[in-house]
Amino acid sequence: MQNPLSLLMEVHGVERFFLGPKPFVFVADADAAGKVLVTQSSVFRQNRFVFDRIQPVTGSKGVVQLEGEESKAARVKSRSVFSKEALQKARFIVEERTQAMIDCSVNCFDPAREITSLILGTAFEIFLGVQIDVEKSGQDYLELNRLCGKRMRSPITFPSFRLRKLQKKIRDLVRDAGNTPLTYAFRNDPYQLDHFLTFLFAGHETTAASIAFSLLLLAQRPELQRKIAMGDQTLTREVYREALRVYPPAYMLARQAEQSMSLEGVRVKRGDTVIVAIYNMHHNEEYFPDHAQFKPGRRSKIPYSYNPFGAGAKACLGERLAYLEAEVVIEAFCKAFEFSGPKNILSEALITLHPKEGQFLNLKKRRVYD
């Protein structure tokens, strides 16, 4: 799928068709999505087609990839990573690093690049207790991420010396992890390294993209910037929530059918790849009227029509941390600057949906916000 979003937006309801020789079932219906992700989730397991292509950056046996009892055990261990005490420590790290970013920011600010560097640095420190050189090790990690994104979009993968080299460098870095809630929770786990890689990937990729999208959307709404700068924390949260709707980083979720069945009248065969089209549902006029407009505070009354963190037993573990990081960064940025940006926001769908680099915000120091 060289242009996943274009393909997804052609899907309505539930449709089954072939991409080359491989059968796919695309789900852009909220009721059907609820069945795949929640009420009949035992029939739909994680899809190896996707995970096999991105495993150099995520590991192959991390908490997201595991199934059954192994998955349940790993998720139980993960609870301490997002405890109240752990999140308080994480907040301190995010606040400190965000302020450092703001202090170094100049007039032209590229949110795709700068926020990715910020959140990647916080992820290494929060999860692994490692303070990385973002300009060196961070760029190696991001390059590995991009290479895996290209692998995911290709039906055929080939050996890559560069990919293997980057993978080894990142794994060596991860092995130097210190004492953190994550490293303690998985201290005797046979898949320890894979868990670390999974948390590192999931802890920066989607959060960085969604915060960058939030700032690009706010750049078009100076009145919202002012309210956030004046301390409207509810609005800050609603801005992030709506940014996740307009530009969901996890724009699709892949599953594999374990048995043949009917899904909203469409025949699903055992072994079919099932794609839950999150982006489609977030832009369905029935679920979200005037879907193209950025309207913080809106809600859909249709269950499972809004799924930026997934749903059910495989829902994202880090939702609270994502909101924490987003609220800290958005509030600090609005208090520090008035900013404008491009009218049309350009995005790119690789492993996740993220804004393209080179979309600059024009910053002006905010003098009064109270």
N, C-alpha and C positions, 0 to 999 in steps of 0.2 A: 504494500500500500504506500505508494510514493506521496500521495496527498490524502492522508486519512480523513481530515475534516471534510473535504469536498465529497468524499465517498459517503461518509456518515450522514451528511445533510441531505442525501438523496433517499435516505431510508425513512419510511413512515410505518408506525406500528411495529409489527414483527414480520421480517422477511427472511427467507432462506434462499441463498444463491451461491454460486461457485466463484472463487477467485483462482483462476487457473484450475488445477485439479482438486483443490481443497474446498470442502463445503463450509459455509459460514451461516450462522443465524444471527441477524442483527436485531436487537431489541431497543426500540425507541418508544415504548409504551410503558407507562408507570406501573400499571397492574402487573404486566409481565416481568418488569424489572424487580418488583417486590417478590415474585415467585422465585426468580433466579437467585437473588441475593439473600432472601430471608426464608420465606415459608417452605420452599422446596430446595433449599441450598444444598442439601445432602446429595441431590441428583447432579449438581453442577460443581465440579471441583476446579481448582486453579488450573489454568491452561499452561502447559509446558512450552508451547510454541513461543510465547512471549518471554517466559522466565529463562528459557535456554539461551535466548539471544542477549539478554541483559545480565546474565549471571556473573560475567567478569567484574561488574561494578556492584552487584547486589549480593553475591554469594549464591549458592544453590540450595542451602538448607537453613536459611534464616526463618524468622518467625512468620513472615508473609508467605513463604513458599511451602511450609509444612502443612500436612493435612491430618485430620482425625485427632487421636489422642496426643500425638506429638505437638500438634498445633495448639491444642488446649493447654498443655503443660507449659509451653513457651509463652503463651499469652498471660498465664497466671504469674509466671516469673516477671513478666514485663510490667506488672502493676506498680511495683516499687519505683520504676523509672519515672513514673508520672505521679508520684505521691505529692501531697501538699508541700512537704519539706523539699523534695527534689525540685518542684516547680519554683519555689521561692529562690533557691540557689540559681536555677536557670534564668530567672528574671534578672538577677544581679548581673549575670554574664551578658545577657542581651542588652541591658541598659548601658553597661560600660562600653561594650563594643559599638553600640549605636551612637553613643556620644562621640566616640573616637572617629567614627565615619563622618558625622556631621561636622566636627571640627576641621576635618581635612577636605570637606566638599567645596568645590569651586562653582562658578556660575553655571557651567554646562555639566549636567549630572546624568549619566546613563544608568537608569534604574536596573535594567536587565543585567548589566555587568556588576554594578556596585552592590546591589542587594544580594546577588548570588554570592559574591565574595564575602559579604557580611554574614549571611546565614550559614555558609559553609564553614566559616571560622567558628561560629557559635556551636554548630553541630559537633565539630571535632572536640571542642572544649567541654560541652555539656555531656556528651555521650562517652567520650574516651579520655577526657582530661588531658588532651594534647593541644598545645598551642602551635598551630602550623604557620609556616610562611605562605600566606595566601598567594603571593605573586609567583611562588615556585611550586610547592607541593599542591597548592590549591588549583593551579592551572593544569597540572598533571591529572588531577582528579577530574576536572571539568572536561579535559580532552578525552579521557577514558569514557566519561558519561556520553559525550557526543558520538564517539565511535560506536558505543552500544546502541544509541538511538538510531543510527544508520543501519545497524544489523537488524533491529527490530522491524524496520520498514522493508527489508529485503527478503524475498522468499528463499534465497540461497545464501549461506554464509561461507566465507573462505577464511583459512588461517591468516592471522595478521601478526607479524613480528612486533609492530608498534603496540598493538593492543596487549600482547603478552608482557611486553616490557613495562608498560604503564601499570598493568595489573599487579605485577610483582612489586613495583615501587609503592603502590598504595597498600598492599597487604603488609609489607614490611613496616610501613608507617602505623598501620592499625595495630600491629603486634606490640608496639611500644605504648599501648594504652595504660593509663594510670588507674587510680582507685576512684571509681564513680559508681552511682547507683546501677548503671547498666553493667559494668564489668563485674560488680559484686553479684548481681542477680544471676549472671550466666557464668560464674567463676568455674564451675565444674561441668559445664555443659559440653557434650561432644561436638556440638556445632557452634562453639563459641565464636570463632572467627567469622562465620557466615552471619551470625546474629549481629555482630558489630558492623559488618558491611551493610546489612539490610537497614539497620537503624540509621547509619550515616547517610545512606542514599535517601531513605524516606524522610529523614529529619531535615534535609536541606532542599531537595529538588522541588517538591511541590510548594513548600512554604516560601521559598525565595521567589518562585514564579508568581505566586498569588499576591505577595506583598508588592512586587514590582508592578503588577497589573493594577493594584489598588492605587498606587501613587500616580500612574499614568491616567487613570480615570479621575482621580481627584484634581489633577492638573487642569481638567476641563470645568471644574466646579469650585471656583474660589470662595463661594459662600460657605461651602462645606468645610473647606480648609480653615476658615475663620472660626467656625463653631467648634471644630476639634481643637484648635489652638486655645480656645477659651475654656477647654476642659470638659467638653461633652463626650464622656466615655461611652455612653450608649450609642451615639452616632458613630464613633470610631469602630465599634464592634459591628454595627449594621453596614458600614461601608465595606468592611472586609467580607462580611457574609454575602453581600450583593456582588462584590468583585469575584467571589468564588462561583457565583451563578453565571455571570457574564463570560468569564474566562476560567472554567474549571480545569486546573492542571491535570487531574486524573480524568481526562475527557472521555475515556472509554475504559471498561473493565472486561477482561477476558476470562471466560470460563470454558469448561469442556463437559459436554453431556455424558453422564455415566450410563444412561439408559435411554431408550427411545420413548418419546412422549409427545403430547400435543401442547403447544404453547400459544394461547389465544387463537386457536384454530390452525396454527401452522405446525406441520410435522417436523419434529426435531429428532434426528437419528443419533443413536449411540456413537460417540466419537466426534460429533459435530463441534466445531469451535463456536461458542456463543459470545457475542460482543454486546455488552450493555452500553448503549450509546448515551452516556451522561450528557454530553454537549447538546445533543438533539433535544433531550427532555428539558434542559435548562433554557432552550430557545423555542419551546413549543408554545404557540400563541394561546392554546387552550389552558395550559398550566400557568403561563406567565404573560398576561396581556401586555402589549407593547414590549415584547421581550428584548428588543435591541436597545432599549433605553436603560440607563443606569439609575435605578430607583432604590436607594438604601431604605430599608424598613419593610419592603414588600414580602409577602408570603404567598405560597401556593397552598390551597386546601386539599390538593390531591396527594395522597400518600405515595412516597417513593418517587415523586417528580423532582425532588431536590436531593442530590446525593454527592456532594463534593468530596466527602470522606468515605463513600461507600455505605453499606448497611449490612446488618446481620452479624454473623459470627466472624466475618472477615473484615469488618469495618476498621478504619484506620485507628491505631492505638494512640497516635500522637495529636489528636484533634485539639485537646486542651493546650498543649504546648504550642501548636500552630497559632491559635488565637492569642495566646500570651505574647508570642514574638511579634505578631502582626500589630497588636494594639500598642506595644511599646514603640515599635519603629514608626508607625503612622502618626501617633501622637507627638513623638519627639520631632519628627520631620516637619509637621505642620506648625509646631511651636517655634521652630527655628527659622522656617522659610515661608515666604509666599512663592508659589511656583506655577508656571504655565508649561504647556507641552504640546505635542502633536494632536491635531484634531482626529486623525485616523490612526488607530493603534494597530500595529502589525504583529501578528503572532505566528508561531511555528510549532507544529506538532511533531515531536520526536518521541522519546519515552513518555514525556509529559508535554502538555501545552504550556509554552512560555513566550514572553514577549521577545521580539528580535532586538538584538543589540543595535545601538546607533540611534535610538529614539530618545533624544535628549530633553531633560527638563531644564528650564531657565529659572535659576534660583535668585531670589532677592531676600536678604535677611529681614525677618519680621521684627519690627521694632516694638509693637504693642500688641499683645494678645489678651489683655484682661481689662 
